[in-house]
Amino acid sequence: MFKKIILLISSSLLLIACNATGPKFSQLESLDINQAKVYIYRPWAMLDGAAAPTIQIDETDRFDLSNGGYEVITLPPGTHKLTVKKGAFMSNWRADEMNIEYKFEANKNYFVRLSAELQDAGVYGNVISISGSYGFALIEESFAMNELQEVKKN
């Protein structure tokens, strides 16, 4: 019993330490007539909450995305590949690499959501079993605007 309490407290502290800590999202940035604006965000979730997977743009590491965090990037018009990969050394992000390849247009906003959703958890003796699903996709602005209100700058 004591071990479970210590594990629970340690896990909680680790999750809190790995959340995004910047200012809360408040509004969209102004558009640049020659660039696309891409909001890449990750709603807070328990599954892999302490992990910060790396986001790549056109096979170049750009940033690690914390739980409950977001980043805004600008891209020149054209086709770009966005990738989520495991992250830095000791990252505990468990999902396989995920990719989006899309033709972005200038003077437009785009919204990309990274999700890790807990589906089931259980304790069987000394074994903890956790399962969930992961997603990385372009989504509609109306849906993204509701979720962006809950995230902070990475």
Buried (B, 14 or more C-beta within 10 A) or exposed (E): EEEEEEEEEEEEEEBEEBBBEEEEBEEBEEBEEEBBBBBBBBBBBBBBBBBBBBBBBEEEEBBBBBBBBBBBBBBEBEEBEBBBBBBEEEBBBBBEEBEBEBEBEBEEBBBBBBBBEBEEEEEEEEEEEEEBEBEBEBBEEEEBBEBBEEBBBB
